[in-house]
């Protein structure tokens, strides 16, 4: 489970470890927020040496590295830490935001435990987040439905022997290419996006056709009883083509393209900063 968490409207890349039942957060993102340094990676390298010198020699053992999406849209290995290790790191950062961040960190962990006990809370919080960002209710309903359709598809893939992350990304690109004539990365370029979520910047029709492609793929996958990556790739292409044919028919009759370069919401200040900031 991967997520972008927000602290004072600033993005923090994070990933939930199902086996350990805890979050891992990008240290660089947190350093950038707490210090407002224009070169957070250089700041972190110096701080890491300082913390180890001060006696926290097990820091390297308690950290990890995960591939996370950077501002250029590509994934790179970046240093991550769980909440316990982050609290030790934060002690060495002179920042007025340190205490508010500690409270935020505790709240994030608490909310995840609540969501495990009651999954409906995760849906409710997602709705509230979109609402806070300025999305209208009718768009939010479509986006929530698209999330549910996506989860149903990925669960199907998981049960049919598809390996997560890399193979999921390939199959997703297959559906997108057949539906829109574009891979997700190509689609992002048209919209001028980098680290932002593509579907959060789709209009109603773009969302509807992405849902149709994935819902059709789920249906075809079950009908053909697809097993493993190769068979599921074939099913993904069929599902995407179903949506693609419908999209072309609509464009023919309406005389307008479905895919647009416009973003659904204006770019936020934080997104602009991420685009112009140091590569992570």
C-alpha positions in Angstrom: 0.0 0.0 0.0 1.5 3.3 -1.1 0.3 6.8 -0.2 1.1 10.5 -0.3 0.5 11.9 3.2 0.1 15.6 3.8 1.6 17.7 6.6 0.5 21.3 6.5 -0.3 20.8 2.8 3.2 19.5 2.0 3.5 16.0 0.5 5.3 13.2 2.2 5.8 10.0 0.3 5.0 6.9 2.4 4.4 3.2 2.2 2.5 0.9 4.4 4.3 -2.4 5.3 1.6 -5.0 5.7 3.9 -7.5 7.4 5.2 -5.1 10.0 1.9 -3.2 10.2 3.6 0.2 10.2 4.3 3.1 7.9 7.7 4.0 6.3 8.2 7.6 5.3 10.6 9.4 3.0 13.2 11.0 5.2 14.2 13.5 2.5 10.6 14.8 2.3 10.5 15.3 6.0 13.9 17.0 6.1 12.7 19.4 3.4 9.5 20.3 5.4 11.2 20.7 8.8 14.3 22.6 7.6 13.0 24.3 4.4 16.4 23.6 3.1 16.8 24.1 -0.7 19.1 21.0 -0.7 17.4 18.5 1.7 19.5 15.6 0.4 22.8 17.3 1.3 21.3 18.3 4.7 20.3 14.7 5.4 23.7 13.3 4.5 25.4 15.7 7.0 22.7 15.0 9.7 23.1 11.3 9.3 26.8 11.5 10.0 26.1 13.7 13.0 23.5 11.4 14.5 25.8 8.3 14.2 28.7 10.3 15.7 26.4 11.2 18.7 26.0 7.5 19.5 23.0 6.4 17.5 25.2 3.9 15.6 22.2 1.6 14.8 20.6 4.3 12.6 21.8 2.6 9.4 20.2 -0.7 10.6 16.9 1.0 11.5 16.6 2.8 8.1 15.6 1.3 4.8 15.4 2.2 1.2 12.3 2.0 -1.0 11.6 3.0 -4.6 9.4 6.0 -4.5 8.2 8.3 -7.3 10.2 11.5 -7.6 9.3 14.9 -9.1 10.3 13.7 -12.6 7.7 10.9 -12.4 10.3 8.1 -12.2 11.0 5.9 -9.2 14.3 6.0 -7.3 15.6 4.4 -4.1 15.2 6.8 -1.3 16.0 6.5 2.5 12.9 5.7 4.6 12.3 5.2 8.3 9.4 4.1 10.5 7.9 6.4 13.1 10.2 5.3 15.9 13.4 6.0 14.0 12.0 9.3 12.6 11.4 10.6 16.2 15.1 10.1 16.9 16.1 11.9 13.7 13.7 14.8 14.5 15.4 15.3 17.9 18.5 16.5 16.0 16.6 19.0 13.8 16.2 22.5 15.2 12.8 23.4 13.8 9.7 25.0 15.2 7.7 22.4 13.2 9.3 19.5 15.1 6.6 19.2 17.8 3.6 19.6 15.5 5.2 17.0 13.2 5.6 14.5 16.1 1.9 14.9 16.8 1.1 14.5 13.1 3.2 11.3 13.0 1.3 9.8 15.9 -2.0 10.7 14.4 -1.1 9.1 11.0 -0.3 5.8 12.8 -3.4 5.9 14.9 -5.6 6.6 11.9 -4.1 3.6 10.0 -4.9 1.3 12.9 -8.4 2.6 13.0 -8.8 2.0 9.2 -7.6 -1.6 9.6 -10.4 -2.1 12.2 -13.0 -0.2 10.1 -12.1 0.1 6.4 -15.0 2.5 5.8 -13.0 5.1 7.7 -10.3 5.1 4.9 -13.0 5.8 2.3 -14.5 8.6 4.5 -11.1 10.3 5.0 -10.3 10.1 1.3 -13.6 11.8 0.5 -12.8 14.5 3.1 -9.3 15.0 1.6 -10.7 15.6 -1.9 -13.3 17.9 -0.5 -10.6 19.9 1.2 -8.7 20.2 -2.1 -11.7 21.8 -3.7 -13.2 18.9 -5.8 -17.0 19.0 -6.2 -19.2 16.2 -4.8 -20.1 14.7 -8.2 -16.4 14.4 -9.2 -15.6 12.8 -5.8 -18.3 10.2 -6.3 -16.8 9.2 -9.6 -13.2 9.2 -8.2 -14.3 7.0 -5.3 -16.0 4.6 -7.6 -12.8 4.5 -9.8 -10.8 3.6 -6.7 -13.2 0.7 -5.9 -13.0 -0.6 -9.4 -9.2 -0.4 -9.4 -9.0 -2.3 -6.1 -11.3 -5.0 -7.4 -9.0 -5.4 -10.4 -5.8 -5.5 -8.5 -7.3 -8.1 -6.0 -8.2 -10.2 -9.1 -4.6 -9.9 -10.3 -3.2 -10.9 -6.9 -5.4 -14.0 -6.8 -4.3 -15.0 -10.3 -0.6 -15.0 -9.7 0.4 -11.6 -10.9 3.2 -10.1 -8.9 2.7 -6.7 -7.4 4.2 -3.4 -8.4 6.2 -4.0 -11.6 3.7 -6.4 -13.3 0.7 -4.4 -12.0 2.3 -1.3 -13.7 2.8 -3.1 -17.0 -0.8 -4.4 -17.0 -2.1 -0.9 -16.1 -0.1 0.6 -19.0 -1.6 -2.1 -21.3 -5.1 -1.1 -20.4 -4.3 2.6 -20.6 -2.6 2.2 -24.0 -5.6 0.3 -25.4 -8.2 2.7 -23.9 -6.6 6.1 -24.5 -3.7 5.3 -26.9 -1.3 6.5 -24.2 0.6 4.9 -21.4 0.1 6.5 -17.9 3.6 8.2 -18.2 2.7 9.6 -21.7 -0.7 10.7 -20.4 1.1 12.6 -17.6 3.3 14.4 -20.0 0.3 15.6 -21.9 -1.2 17.1 -18.7 2.2 18.4 -17.5 2.2 16.2 -14.4 5.2 14.7 -12.6 4.7 13.2 -9.2 0.9 14.0 -9.1 -1.7 11.3 -9.3 -2.9 11.2 -13.0 -6.5 10.3 -12.1 -6.8 13.2 -9.6 -6.4 15.4 -12.7 -8.9 13.7 -15.0 -12.2 15.2 -15.9 -15.4 13.2 -15.8 -15.1 11.5 -19.2 -11.5 10.6 -18.7 -12.4 9.0 -15.3 -15.4 7.2 -16.8 -13.3 5.6 -19.6 -10.5 4.7 -17.3 -13.1 2.9 -15.1 -14.6 1.2 -18.2 -11.2 -0.1 -19.2 -10.5 -1.6 -15.8 -14.0 -2.9 -15.1 -14.0 -4.6 -18.6 -10.6 -6.1 -17.8 -11.9 -7.6 -14.6 -14.9 -9.1 -16.4 -12.7 -10.5 -19.2 -10.1 -11.8 -16.7 -12.8 -13.8 -14.9 -14.5 -15.0 -18.1 -11.2 -16.3 -19.5 -10.0 -17.5 -16.1 -6.7 -15.9 -16.8 -3.7 -17.2 -14.9 -0.3 -15.6 -14.5 1.2 -12.5 -16.1 1.0 -13.4 -19.8 -2.7 -14.4 -19.8 -3.6 -11.4 -17.7 -1.8 -9.1 -20.1 -3.9 -10.5 -22.9 -7.1 -9.9 -20.9 -5.9 -6.4 -20.0 -5.5 -5.6 -23.7 -9.0 -6.9 -24.5 -10.5 -4.9 -21.6 -8.7 -1.7 -22.7 -9.8 -2.2 -26.3 -13.5 -2.4 -25.2 -13.1 1.0 -23.6 -11.0 2.3 -26.5 -13.7 1.4 -29.1 -16.3 3.2 -27.0 -14.1 6.3 -26.6 -13.4 6.5 -30.4 -17.1 6.2 -31.1 -17.9 9.1 -28.7 -15.1 11.2 -30.3 -16.5 10.4 -33.8 -20.1 11.4 -32.9 -19.2 14.5 -30.7 -16.3 15.8 -32.8 -14.3 16.3 -29.6 -11.3 14.5 -28.1 -11.7 12.9 -24.7 -8.1 13.2 -23.6 -7.3 16.8 -22.6 -4.1 18.6 -21.6 -6.0 20.5 -19.0 -5.8 19.5 -15.3 -9.0 19.1 -13.4 -7.8 21.4 -10.6 -5.3 24.2 -10.8 -1.7 23.3 -9.8 -1.1 24.0 -6.2 1.8 26.0 -4.9 3.3 22.9 -3.3 3.2 21.1 -6.6 5.0 23.9 -8.3 7.6 23.8 -5.6 8.0 20.1 -6.1 8.5 20.5 -9.8 11.1 23.3 -9.4 12.8 21.8 -6.4 15.8 19.5 -6.0 15.6 16.0 -7.5 14.8 13.4 -4.9 
